[in-house]
Amino acid sequence: MKKSVRLYIDGTVQGVFFRGFIKENAERQDVKGFVRNLEDGRVEVFLEGETDKVDKMIEICQNGPKHSQIKKVEIKPERFQDFKTFKVLHI
């Protein structure tokens, strides 16, 4: 079964290789979507794929890379959009 979610991640998440870390793990899990920094200091992540793989990515996002400090992760269900890849977007 497919699942799509949008995450808003708050904490020390910019300047710590967070986006690259998420992209690398998404590709490893075969999850599609995107990650981008937001102007307010948060990171937005859109994930879609098989339910178990998206759930694993949510767990990865909640922990982050070594130098990140995650304070809050907001998770919103989304409509499946059939992304073909996982990209790092730039504002």
Biopython code that builds the backbone (N, CA, C, O; Angstrom):
import numpy as np
from Bio.PDB.StructureBuilder import StructureBuilder

atoms = [
    (1, "MET", "N", (0.832, -1.190, 0.000)),
    (1, "MET", "CA", (0.000, 0.000, 0.000)),
    (1, "MET", "C", (0.872, 1.247, 0.000)),
    (1, "MET", "O", (1.927, 1.275, 0.633)),
    (2, "LYS", "N", (0.432, 2.268, -0.706)),
    (2, "LYS", "CA", (1.208, 3.506, -0.822)),
    (2, "LYS", "C", (0.792, 4.508, 0.254)),
    (2, "LYS", "O", (-0.336, 4.496, 0.746)),
    (3, "LYS", "N", (1.743, 5.372, 0.598)),
    (3, "LYS", "CA", (1.509, 6.386, 1.625)),
    (3, "LYS", "C", (2.275, 7.647, 1.250)),
    (3, "LYS", "O", (3.383, 7.579, 0.719)),
    (4, "SER", "N", (1.668, 8.805, 1.535)),
    (4, "SER", "CA", (2.332, 10.097, 1.321)),
    (4, "SER", "C", (2.174, 10.944, 2.575)),
    (4, "SER", "O", (1.089, 11.025, 3.151)),
    (5, "VAL", "N", (3.267, 11.572, 2.991)),
    (5, "VAL", "CA", (3.231, 12.476, 4.143)),
    (5, "VAL", "C", (4.136, 13.671, 3.891)),
    (5, "VAL", "O", (5.094, 13.607, 3.120)),
    (6, "ARG", "N", (3.799, 14.760, 4.565)),
    (6, "ARG", "CA", (4.648, 15.953, 4.564)),
    (6, "ARG", "C", (5.085, 16.180, 6.005)),
    (6, "ARG", "O", (4.263, 16.175, 6.922)),
    (7, "LEU", "N", (6.387, 16.380, 6.196)),
    (7, "LEU", "CA", (6.931, 16.629, 7.526)),
    (7, "LEU", "C", (7.488, 18.039, 7.595)),
    (7, "LEU", "O", (8.097, 18.531, 6.645)),
    (8, "TYR", "N", (7.271, 18.674, 8.722)),
    (8, "TYR", "CA", (7.928, 19.947, 9.025)),
    (8, "TYR", "C", (8.791, 19.685, 10.247)),
    (8, "TYR", "O", (8.285, 19.360, 11.321)),
    (9, "ILE", "N", (10.096, 19.829, 10.074)),
    (9, "ILE", "CA", (11.048, 19.463, 11.120)),
    (9, "ILE", "C", (11.692, 20.721, 11.677)),
    (9, "ILE", "O", (12.260, 21.528, 10.941)),
    (10, "ASP", "N", (11.591, 20.873, 12.991)),
    (10, "ASP", "CA", (12.088, 22.054, 13.680)),
    (10, "ASP", "C", (13.237, 21.656, 14.599)),
    (10, "ASP", "O", (13.222, 20.581, 15.199)),
    (11, "GLY", "N", (14.220, 22.522, 14.702)),
    (11, "GLY", "CA", (15.380, 22.275, 15.559)),
    (11, "GLY", "C", (16.637, 22.739, 14.849)),
    (11, "GLY", "O", (16.576, 23.614, 13.985)),
    (12, "THR", "N", (17.783, 22.158, 15.207)),
    (12, "THR", "CA", (19.033, 22.443, 14.518)),
    (12, "THR", "C", (19.089, 21.511, 13.321)),
    (12, "THR", "O", (19.618, 20.402, 13.402)),
    (13, "VAL", "N", (18.524, 21.985, 12.186)),
    (13, "VAL", "CA", (18.391, 21.124, 11.017)),
    (13, "VAL", "C", (18.948, 21.757, 9.745)),
    (13, "VAL", "O", (18.938, 21.132, 8.685)),
    (14, "GLN", "N", (19.427, 22.981, 9.845)),
    (14, "GLN", "CA", (20.048, 23.599, 8.675)),
    (14, "GLN", "C", (21.539, 23.768, 8.960)),
    (14, "GLN", "O", (21.939, 24.132, 10.066)),
    (15, "GLY", "N", (22.354, 23.495, 7.934)),
    (15, "GLY", "CA", (23.801, 23.610, 8.088)),
    (15, "GLY", "C", (24.450, 22.389, 8.730)),
    (15, "GLY", "O", (25.604, 22.457, 9.152)),
    (16, "VAL", "N", (23.722, 21.268, 8.811)),
    (16, "VAL", "CA", (24.271, 20.052, 9.424)),
    (16, "VAL", "C", (24.136, 18.859, 8.476)),
    (16, "VAL", "O", (24.067, 17.715, 8.925)),
    (17, "PHE", "N", (24.098, 19.123, 7.170)),
    (17, "PHE", "CA", (23.974, 18.097, 6.138)),
    (17, "PHE", "C", (22.656, 17.333, 6.254)),
    (17, "PHE", "O", (22.571, 16.165, 5.875)),
    (18, "PHE", "N", (21.621, 18.009, 6.785)),
    (18, "PHE", "CA", (20.332, 17.345, 6.995)),
    (18, "PHE", "C", (19.679, 16.929, 5.683)),
    (18, "PHE", "O", (19.216, 15.796, 5.552)),
    (19, "ARG", "N", (19.638, 17.836, 4.712)),
    (19, "ARG", "CA", (18.980, 17.520, 3.439)),
    (19, "ARG", "C", (19.679, 16.371, 2.718)),
    (19, "ARG", "O", (19.018, 15.472, 2.197)),
    (20, "GLY", "N", (20.998, 16.394, 2.684)),
    (20, "GLY", "CA", (21.752, 15.312, 2.042)),
    (20, "GLY", "C", (21.532, 13.981, 2.745)),
    (20, "GLY", "O", (21.409, 12.938, 2.103)),
    (21, "PHE", "N", (21.484, 14.030, 4.056)),
    (21, "PHE", "CA", (21.233, 12.833, 4.869)),
    (21, "PHE", "C", (19.855, 12.244, 4.538)),
    (21, "PHE", "O", (19.715, 11.032, 4.375)),
    (22, "ILE", "N", (18.849, 13.105, 4.443)),
    (22, "ILE", "CA", (17.492, 12.643, 4.127)),
    (22, "ILE", "C", (17.437, 12.075, 2.717)),
    (22, "ILE", "O", (16.834, 11.025, 2.496)),
    (23, "LYS", "N", (18.062, 12.759, 1.756)),
    (23, "LYS", "CA", (18.060, 12.275, 0.368)),
    (23, "LYS", "C", (18.727, 10.897, 0.274)),
    (23, "LYS", "O", (18.202, 9.986, -0.366)),
    (24, "GLU", "N", (19.868, 10.763, 0.908)),
    (24, "GLU", "CA", (20.606, 9.493, 0.883)),
    (24, "GLU", "C", (19.757, 8.349, 1.451)),
    (24, "GLU", "O", (19.714, 7.260, 0.879)),
    (25, "ASN", "N", (19.094, 8.599, 2.561)),
    (25, "ASN", "CA", (18.256, 7.567, 3.186)),
    (25, "ASN", "C", (16.994, 7.292, 2.383)),
    (25, "ASN", "O", (16.551, 6.146, 2.306)),
    (26, "ALA", "N", (16.412, 8.315, 1.788)),
    (26, "ALA", "CA", (15.215, 8.125, 0.957)),
    (26, "ALA", "C", (15.540, 7.236, -0.240)),
    (26, "ALA", "O", (14.762, 6.348, -0.590)),
    (27, "GLU", "N", (16.677, 7.476, -0.858)),
    (27, "GLU", "CA", (17.076, 6.653, -2.001)),
    (27, "GLU", "C", (17.340, 5.219, -1.554)),
    (27, "GLU", "O", (17.007, 4.275, -2.271)),
    (28, "ARG", "N", (17.926, 5.052, -0.397)),
    (28, "ARG", "CA", (18.187, 3.718, 0.144)),
    (28, "ARG", "C", (16.874, 2.976, 0.423)),
    (28, "ARG", "O", (16.788, 1.763, 0.230)),
    (29, "GLN", "N", (15.861, 3.706, 0.876)),
    (29, "GLN", "CA", (14.562, 3.112, 1.202)),
    (29, "GLN", "C", (13.628, 3.042, -0.011)),
    (29, "GLN", "O", (12.527, 2.499, 0.087)),
    (30, "ASP", "N", (14.063, 3.589, -1.156)),
    (30, "ASP", "CA", (13.230, 3.661, -2.361)),
    (30, "ASP", "C", (11.961, 4.485, -2.115)),
    (30, "ASP", "O", (10.866, 4.106, -2.529)),
    (31, "VAL", "N", (12.138, 5.618, -1.434)),
    (31, "VAL", "CA", (11.052, 6.564, -1.167)),
    (31, "VAL", "C", (11.281, 7.779, -2.056)),
    (31, "VAL", "O", (12.416, 8.223, -2.227)),
    (32, "LYS", "N", (10.212, 8.312, -2.616)),
    (32, "LYS", "CA", (10.289, 9.461, -3.531)),
    (32, "LYS", "C", (9.778, 10.709, -2.833)),
    (32, "LYS", "O", (9.142, 10.630, -1.782)),
    (33, "GLY", "N", (10.067, 11.884, -3.436)),
    (33, "GLY", "CA", (9.580, 13.150, -2.894)),
    (33, "GLY", "C", (10.654, 14.212, -2.939)),
    (33, "GLY", "O", (11.424, 14.300, -3.895)),
    (34, "PHE", "N", (10.695, 15.029, -1.875)),
    (34, "PHE", "CA", (11.686, 16.105, -1.842)),
    (34, "PHE", "C", (11.967, 16.536, -0.409)),
    (34, "PHE", "O", (11.223, 16.213, 0.518)),
    (35, "VAL", "N", (13.061, 17.274, -0.255)),
    (35, "VAL", "CA", (13.424, 17.910, 1.006)),
    (35, "VAL", "C", (13.910, 19.313, 0.674)),
    (35, "VAL", "O", (14.586, 19.521, -0.334)),
    (36, "ARG", "N", (13.563, 20.279, 1.529)),
    (36, "ARG", "CA", (14.042, 21.649, 1.317)),
    (36, "ARG", "C", (14.059, 22.412, 2.632)),
    (36, "ARG", "O", (13.268, 22.149, 3.537)),
    (37, "ASN", "N", (14.981, 23.365, 2.713)),
    (37, "ASN", "CA", (15.021, 24.285, 3.841)),
    (37, "ASN", "C", (13.916, 25.311, 3.666)),
    (37, "ASN", "O", (13.619, 25.728, 2.546)),
    (38, "LEU", "N", (13.310, 25.717, 4.770)),
    (38, "LEU", "CA", (12.330, 26.790, 4.756)),
    (38, "LEU", "C", (12.954, 28.053, 5.334)),
    (38, "LEU", "O", (13.913, 27.986, 6.103)),
    (39, "GLU", "N", (12.412, 29.187, 4.965)),
    (39, "GLU", "CA", (12.988, 30.458, 5.412)),
    (39, "GLU", "C", (12.907, 30.645, 6.921)),
    (39, "GLU", "O", (13.690, 31.411, 7.484)),
    (40, "ASP", "N", (11.976, 29.963, 7.591)),
    (40, "ASP", "CA", (11.828, 30.113, 9.045)),
    (40, "ASP", "C", (12.774, 29.201, 9.837)),
    (40, "ASP", "O", (12.691, 29.140, 11.063)),
    (41, "GLY", "N", (13.687, 28.481, 9.127)),
    (41, "GLY", "CA", (14.670, 27.636, 9.802)),
    (41, "GLY", "C", (14.282, 26.173, 9.896)),
    (41, "GLY", "O", (15.094, 25.337, 10.292)),
    (42, "ARG", "N", (13.054, 25.860, 9.536)),
    (42, "ARG", "CA", (12.635, 24.456, 9.543)),
    (42, "ARG", "C", (13.027, 23.793, 8.226)),
    (42, "ARG", "O", (13.439, 24.458, 7.275)),
    (43, "VAL", "N", (12.887, 22.462, 8.193)),
    (43, "VAL", "CA", (13.067, 21.695, 6.967)),
    (43, "VAL", "C", (11.733, 21.034, 6.647)),
    (43, "VAL", "O", (11.071, 20.486, 7.528)),
    (44, "GLU", "N", (11.347, 21.095, 5.370)),
    (44, "GLU", "CA", (10.140, 20.429, 4.890)),
    (44, "GLU", "C", (10.557, 19.184, 4.117)),
    (44, "GLU", "O", (11.462, 19.235, 3.284)),
    (45, "VAL", "N", (9.894, 18.069, 4.397)),
    (45, "VAL", "CA", (10.178, 16.811, 3.714)),
    (45, "VAL", "C", (8.856, 16.236, 3.214)),
    (45, "VAL", "O", (7.909, 16.089, 3.986)),
    (46, "PHE", "N", (8.794, 15.913, 1.927)),
    (46, "PHE", "CA", (7.628, 15.225, 1.364)),
    (46, "PHE", "C", (8.091, 13.820, 1.019)),
    (46, "PHE", "O", (9.060, 13.638, 0.282)),
    (47, "LEU", "N", (7.392, 12.829, 1.556)),
    (47, "LEU", "CA", (7.766, 11.426, 1.360)),
    (47, "LEU", "C", (6.595, 10.653, 0.789)),
    (47, "LEU", "O", (5.459, 10.827, 1.232)),
    (48, "GLU", "N", (6.861, 9.795, -0.195)),
    (48, "GLU", "CA", (5.821, 8.880, -0.647)),
    (48, "GLU", "C", (6.448, 7.584, -1.140)),
    (48, "GLU", "O", (7.551, 7.559, -1.685)),
    (49, "GLY", "N", (5.702, 6.515, -0.925)),
    (49, "GLY", "CA", (6.160, 5.192, -1.317)),
    (49, "GLY", "C", (5.383, 4.143, -0.554)),
    (49, "GLY", "O", (4.287, 4.406, -0.059)),
    (50, "GLU", "N", (5.957, 2.945, -0.458)),
    (50, "GLU", "CA", (5.330, 1.868, 0.304)),
    (50, "GLU", "C", (5.228, 2.292, 1.772)),
    (50, "GLU", "O", (6.149, 2.903, 2.314)),
    (51, "THR", "N", (4.113, 1.965, 2.403)),
    (51, "THR", "CA", (3.829, 2.409, 3.773)),
    (51, "THR", "C", (4.966, 2.100, 4.743)),
    (51, "THR", "O", (5.357, 2.974, 5.517)),
    (52, "ASP", "N", (5.508, 0.879, 4.723)),
    (52, "ASP", "CA", (6.566, 0.520, 5.674)),
    (52, "ASP", "C", (7.834, 1.329, 5.437)),
    (52, "ASP", "O", (8.538, 1.670, 6.387)),
    (53, "LYS", "N", (8.131, 1.638, 4.179)),
    (53, "LYS", "CA", (9.337, 2.412, 3.862)),
    (53, "LYS", "C", (9.169, 3.880, 4.242)),
    (53, "LYS", "O", (10.114, 4.508, 4.720)),
    (54, "VAL", "N", (7.977, 4.428, 4.034)),
    (54, "VAL", "CA", (7.701, 5.816, 4.447)),
    (54, "VAL", "C", (7.766, 5.910, 5.973)),
    (54, "VAL", "O", (8.321, 6.870, 6.507)),
    (55, "ASP", "N", (7.210, 4.932, 6.674)),
    (55, "ASP", "CA", (7.272, 4.923, 8.142)),
    (55, "ASP", "C", (8.719, 4.872, 8.630)),
    (55, "ASP", "O", (9.065, 5.532, 9.609)),
    (56, "LYS", "N", (9.557, 4.098, 7.959)),
    (56, "LYS", "CA", (10.989, 4.032, 8.311)),
    (56, "LYS", "C", (11.645, 5.399, 8.094)),
    (56, "LYS", "O", (12.466, 5.833, 8.903)),
    (57, "MET", "N", (11.276, 6.078, 6.991)),
    (57, "MET", "CA", (11.828, 7.415, 6.723)),
    (57, "MET", "C", (11.369, 8.431, 7.762)),
    (57, "MET", "O", (12.137, 9.316, 8.138)),
    (58, "ILE", "N", (10.140, 8.318, 8.225)),
    (58, "ILE", "CA", (9.666, 9.217, 9.287)),
    (58, "ILE", "C", (10.533, 9.042, 10.523)),
    (58, "ILE", "O", (10.929, 10.021, 11.155)),
    (59, "GLU", "N", (10.824, 7.798, 10.865)),
    (59, "GLU", "CA", (11.688, 7.500, 12.012)),
    (59, "GLU", "C", (13.084, 8.102, 11.808)),
    (59, "GLU", "O", (13.654, 8.679, 12.735)),
    (60, "ILE", "N", (13.629, 7.966, 10.604)),
    (60, "ILE", "CA", (14.945, 8.531, 10.279)),
    (60, "ILE", "C", (14.913, 10.049, 10.414)),
    (60, "ILE", "O", (15.848, 10.642, 10.952)),
    (61, "CYS", "N", (13.849, 10.680, 9.930)),
    (61, "CYS", "CA", (13.712, 12.141, 10.017)),
    (61, "CYS", "C", (13.604, 12.598, 11.473)),
    (61, "CYS", "O", (14.098, 13.670, 11.822)),
    (62, "GLN", "N", (12.972, 11.802, 12.312)),
    (62, "GLN", "CA", (12.815, 12.165, 13.722)),
    (62, "GLN", "C", (14.133, 12.087, 14.479)),
    (62, "GLN", "O", (14.288, 12.731, 15.517)),
    (63, "ASN", "N", (15.084, 11.307, 13.973)),
    (63, "ASN", "CA", (16.397, 11.184, 14.611)),
    (63, "ASN", "C", (17.432, 12.104, 13.973)),
    (63, "ASN", "O", (18.256, 12.684, 14.680)),
    (64, "GLY", "N", (17.404, 12.247, 12.648)),
    (64, "GLY", "CA", (18.318, 13.137, 11.937)),
    (64, "GLY", "C", (19.762, 12.663, 11.932)),
    (64, "GLY", "O", (20.094, 11.648, 12.544)),
    (65, "PRO", "N", (20.626, 13.409, 11.231)),
    (65, "PRO", "CA", (22.061, 13.092, 11.222)),
    (65, "PRO", "C", (22.717, 13.471, 12.547)),
    (65, "PRO", "O", (22.091, 14.085, 13.412)),
    (66, "LYS", "N", (23.965, 13.102, 12.688)),
    (66, "LYS", "CA", (24.704, 13.229, 13.944)),
    (66, "LYS", "C", (24.645, 14.625, 14.588)),
    (66, "LYS", "O", (24.438, 14.719, 15.798)),
    (67, "HIS", "N", (24.818, 15.693, 13.828)),
    (67, "HIS", "CA", (24.932, 17.028, 14.426)),
    (67, "HIS", "C", (23.611, 17.780, 14.496)),
    (67, "HIS", "O", (23.579, 18.938, 14.911)),
    (68, "SER", "N", (22.526, 17.137, 14.096)),
    (68, "SER", "CA", (21.225, 17.807, 14.168)),
    (68, "SER", "C", (20.625, 17.619, 15.558)),
    (68, "SER", "O", (20.961, 16.679, 16.280)),
    (69, "GLN", "N", (19.730, 18.535, 15.912)),
    (69, "GLN", "CA", (18.960, 18.412, 17.153)),
    (69, "GLN", "C", (17.501, 18.652, 16.790)),
    (69, "GLN", "O", (17.100, 19.784, 16.522)),
    (70, "ILE", "N", (16.720, 17.598, 16.784)),
    (70, "ILE", "CA", (15.323, 17.678, 16.391)),
    (70, "ILE", "C", (14.492, 18.063, 17.610)),
    (70, "ILE", "O", (14.501, 17.366, 18.624)),
    (71, "LYS", "N", (13.774, 19.180, 17.499)),
    (71, "LYS", "CA", (12.902, 19.606, 18.591)),
    (71, "LYS", "C", (11.473, 19.142, 18.361)),
    (71, "LYS", "O", (10.795, 18.729, 19.301)),
    (72, "LYS", "N", (11.010, 19.208, 17.114)),
    (72, "LYS", "CA", (9.608, 18.894, 16.832)),
    (72, "LYS", "C", (9.471, 18.435, 15.393)),
    (72, "LYS", "O", (10.095, 19.000, 14.494)),
    (73, "VAL", "N", (8.649, 17.404, 15.169)),
    (73, "VAL", "CA", (8.338, 16.938, 13.820)),
    (73, "VAL", "C", (6.816, 16.927, 13.671)),
    (73, "VAL", "O", (6.111, 16.184, 14.354)),
    (74, "GLU", "N", (6.339, 17.763, 12.770)),
    (74, "GLU", "CA", (4.909, 17.808, 12.468)),
    (74, "GLU", "C", (4.675, 16.932, 11.234)),
    (74, "GLU", "O", (5.350, 17.099, 10.218)),
    (75, "ILE", "N", (3.732, 16.011, 11.320)),
    (75, "ILE", "CA", (3.462, 15.062, 10.237)),
    (75, "ILE", "C", (2.047, 15.275, 9.726)),
    (75, "ILE", "O", (1.084, 15.223, 10.490)),
    (76, "LYS", "N", (1.933, 15.517, 8.418)),
    (76, "LYS", "CA", (0.619, 15.709, 7.804)),
    (76, "LYS", "C", (0.422, 14.705, 6.676)),
    (76, "LYS", "O", (1.277, 14.593, 5.797)),
    (77, "PRO", "N", (-0.697, 13.969, 6.685)),
    (77, "PRO", "CA", (-0.976, 13.067, 5.561)),
    (77, "PRO", "C", (-1.185, 13.880, 4.283)),
    (77, "PRO", "O", (-1.706, 14.994, 4.331)),
    (78, "GLU", "N", (-0.785, 13.331, 3.164)),
    (78, "GLU", "CA", (-0.902, 14.036, 1.877)),
    (78, "GLU", "C", (-1.497, 13.106, 0.827)),
    (78, "GLU", "O", (-1.538, 11.887, 0.999)),
    (79, "ARG", "N", (-1.949, 13.704, -0.248)),
    (79, "ARG", "CA", (-2.438, 12.957, -1.407)),
    (79, "ARG", "C", (-1.229, 12.421, -2.173)),
    (79, "ARG", "O", (-0.238, 13.132, -2.342)),
    (80, "PHE", "N", (-1.303, 11.178, -2.633)),
    (80, "PHE", "CA", (-0.212, 10.565, -3.390)),
    (80, "PHE", "C", (-0.013, 11.329, -4.700)),
    (80, "PHE", "O", (-0.976, 11.556, -5.433)),
    (81, "GLN", "N", (1.227, 11.726, -5.000)),
    (81, "GLN", "CA", (1.507, 12.540, -6.181)),
    (81, "GLN", "C", (2.367, 11.823, -7.221)),
    (81, "GLN", "O", (2.632, 12.383, -8.285)),
    (82, "ASP", "N", (2.800, 10.616, -6.941)),
    (82, "ASP", "CA", (3.558, 9.797, -7.890)),
    (82, "ASP", "C", (4.870, 10.433, -8.347)),
    (82, "ASP", "O", (5.165, 10.484, -9.541)),
    (83, "PHE", "N", (5.654, 10.918, -7.377)),
    (83, "PHE", "CA", (6.991, 11.418, -7.684)),
    (83, "PHE", "C", (7.829, 10.279, -8.258)),
    (83, "PHE", "O", (7.626, 9.119, -7.901)),
    (84, "LYS", "N", (8.757, 10.601, -9.132)),
    (84, "LYS", "CA", (9.612, 9.588, -9.763)),
    (84, "LYS", "C", (10.990, 9.496, -9.112)),
    (84, "LYS", "O", (11.681, 8.488, -9.256)),
    (85, "THR", "N", (11.386, 10.544, -8.399)),
    (85, "THR", "CA", (12.714, 10.599, -7.775)),
    (85, "THR", "C", (12.591, 11.260, -6.407)),
    (85, "THR", "O", (11.503, 11.662, -5.994)),
    (86, "PHE", "N", (13.723, 11.367, -5.710)),
    (86, "PHE", "CA", (13.794, 12.157, -4.484)),
    (86, "PHE", "C", (14.786, 13.280, -4.730)),
    (86, "PHE", "O", (15.928, 13.028, -5.115)),
    (87, "LYS", "N", (14.359, 14.516, -4.512)),
    (87, "LYS", "CA", (15.203, 15.676, -4.833)),
    (87, "LYS", "C", (15.416, 16.569, -3.620)),
    (87, "LYS", "O", (14.589, 16.640, -2.712)),
    (88, "VAL", "N", (16.561, 17.249, -3.643)),
    (88, "VAL", "CA", (16.817, 18.347, -2.710)),
    (88, "VAL", "C", (16.427, 19.617, -3.459)),
    (88, "VAL", "O", (17.016, 19.946, -4.489)),
    (89, "LEU", "N", (15.432, 20.325, -2.937)),
    (89, "LEU", "CA", (14.982, 21.568, -3.567)),
    (89, "LEU", "C", (15.631, 22.757, -2.887)),
    (89, "LEU", "O", (15.960, 22.703, -1.702)),
    (90, "HIS", "N", (15.811, 23.817, -3.629)),
    (90, "HIS", "CA", (16.381, 25.048, -3.086)),
    (90, "HIS", "C", (15.381, 26.182, -3.273)),
    (90, "HIS", "O", (14.803, 26.337, -4.349)),
    (91, "ILE", "N", (15.182, 26.963, -2.238)),
    (91, "ILE", "CA", (14.214, 28.066, -2.296)),
    (91, "ILE", "C", (14.752, 29.161, -3.206)),
    (91, "ILE", "O", (14.095, 30.184, -3.397)),
]
sb = StructureBuilder()
sb.init_structure("model")
sb.init_model(0)
sb.init_chain("A")
sb.init_seg("    ")
for serial, (resi, resn, name, xyz) in enumerate(atoms, 1):
    if name == "N":
        sb.init_residue(resn, " ", resi, " ")
    sb.init_atom(name, np.array(xyz, "f"), 0.0, 1.0, " ", f" {name:<3s}", serial, name[0])
structure = sb.get_structure()
